[in-house]
Amino acid sequence: MFDTQLVMYDEDYRRILGIIQRLVRDANAKGVFVVDKNGQLIAEAGEVRGIDTTSLASLTAGSIAATGGLAKIIGEEDFPVHFHQGERDNLHITLVAKRVILVVVFDDRSSLGLVRLRVKKAGAEMAKVFDEIRKKAESAPPGGAGSGSPFAEITDDDIDNLFSD
């Protein structure tokens, strides 16, 4: 499990975006969201107009945390898959790589079986990407120049000059 902040570079983001765009198409979903367990939206694809993505991300993370607590009470590690059925729309929520949450919104144009099948494949692809992100973070030298951080070359003098009158 990740204990550090998630640092995702553009190429990583584009890979994740490609995976979820393909998932929208293959599962015939309305929308797909990737959410950090801290409640931050990482990526989105599909018909997302009209959806408050900030609330969706934070509430999804809260739901995962709450059901994780329930799982521990009954002796399970977690409940990695959740399904919520509504009158018009349904939610399929999956924990990927024990760090991110994959949320699929779908309606009667698709089926739970198809969504589960496509999510399984997409989740495995995403787990590989997040494992690579973790390995990059572990192999990078902590702080300092050459660390790969976009802030590595910024000095205290640069910050003082930016905010001085």
MODA-V856603 format. One record per backbone hydrogen bond with DSSP energy under -1.0 kcal/mol. CO is the residue of the C=O (numbers start at 1). NH is the residue of the N-H. E is the energy in kcal/mol with one decimal. If there is no record, write none. Layout:
BEGIN
<<CO,NH,E> <CO,NH,E>>
END
This chain:
BEGIN
<<9,13,-2.5> <10,14,-2.7> <11,15,-1.6> <12,16,-2.4> <13,17,-3.0> <14,18,-2.2> <15,19,-2.0> <16,20,-2.3> <17,21,-2.4> <18,22,-2.0> <19,23,-1.9> <20,24,-2.3> <21,25,-1.8> <22,26,-3.3> <23,27,-2.5> <24,29,-1.9> <30,47,-3.9> <31,105,-3.1> <32,45,-2.2> <33,103,-3.0> <34,42,-3.3> <34,43,-1.4> <35,101,-3.5> <36,39,-2.7> <40,36,-3.2> <43,34,-2.7> <45,32,-2.5> <46,48,-1.4> <48,51,-1.7> <51,53,-1.5> <52,56,-2.6> <53,57,-2.5> <54,58,-2.2> <55,59,-2.9> <56,60,-2.2> <57,61,-2.2> <58,62,-2.1> <59,63,-2.3> <60,64,-2.4> <61,65,-2.3> <62,66,-2.6> <63,67,-2.7> <64,68,-1.8> <65,69,-1.7> <66,70,-2.0> <67,71,-2.5> <68,72,-2.0> <69,73,-1.7> <70,74,-1.4> <71,76,-3.2> <72,75,-1.1> <80,95,-2.6> <82,93,-2.9> <84,91,-2.8> <90,106,-2.1> <91,84,-2.7> <92,104,-2.7> <93,82,-3.1> <94,102,-3.3> <96,99,-2.0> <96,100,-2.4> <99,37,-1.8> <100,96,-3.5> <101,35,-2.7> <102,94,-2.4> <103,33,-2.6> <104,92,-2.3> <105,30,-2.5> <105,31,-1.7> <106,90,-3.0> <107,110,-1.8> <111,115,-2.5> <112,116,-2.9> <113,117,-2.2> <114,118,-2.6> <115,119,-2.9> <116,120,-2.0> <117,121,-1.4> <118,122,-2.5> <119,123,-3.2> <120,124,-1.6> <121,125,-2.0> <122,126,-2.8> <123,127,-2.5> <124,128,-1.6> <125,129,-1.8> <126,130,-2.8> <127,131,-2.1> <128,132,-2.3> <129,133,-2.2> <130,134,-2.2> <131,135,-2.4> <132,136,-2.4> <133,137,-2.2> <134,138,-2.3> <135,139,-2.1> <136,140,-1.4> <144,147,-1.4> <149,152,-1.4> <151,154,-1.4> <155,159,-1.7> <156,160,-2.6> <157,161,-2.7> <158,162,-1.8> <159,163,-1.7>>
END
